[in-house]
Amino acid sequence: MRPTLLAVFITVLILVLKVFDIIYVMTNGRDNSDVIANLFFRKLFVEQQAGQASAIVVVLLLMVVPILIFQVRSYKAQEANR
């Protein structure tokens, strides 16, 4: 049961980091509901600051990559135990 819970947890965590559409449609970042993907969108398309938008995406990438590495290692360990 642990591998299943781990996979679901990591998938949900990655989706939360990338959520954009709900925040954009509902509030567009008002009332302190801004997320990193919405900040990226605003910097790139509204303020037209591609450099800052690129830096934001790099931060998002750096947040997701360790989680993905952990997930891959967990799957490999699980397969080795079978």
ABEGO torsion letter per residue (X at the ends): XAAAAAAAAAAAAAAAAABAAAAAAAAGGBGGABBAAAAAAAAAAAAGBAAAAAAAAAAAAAAAAAAAAAAAAAAAAAAAAX
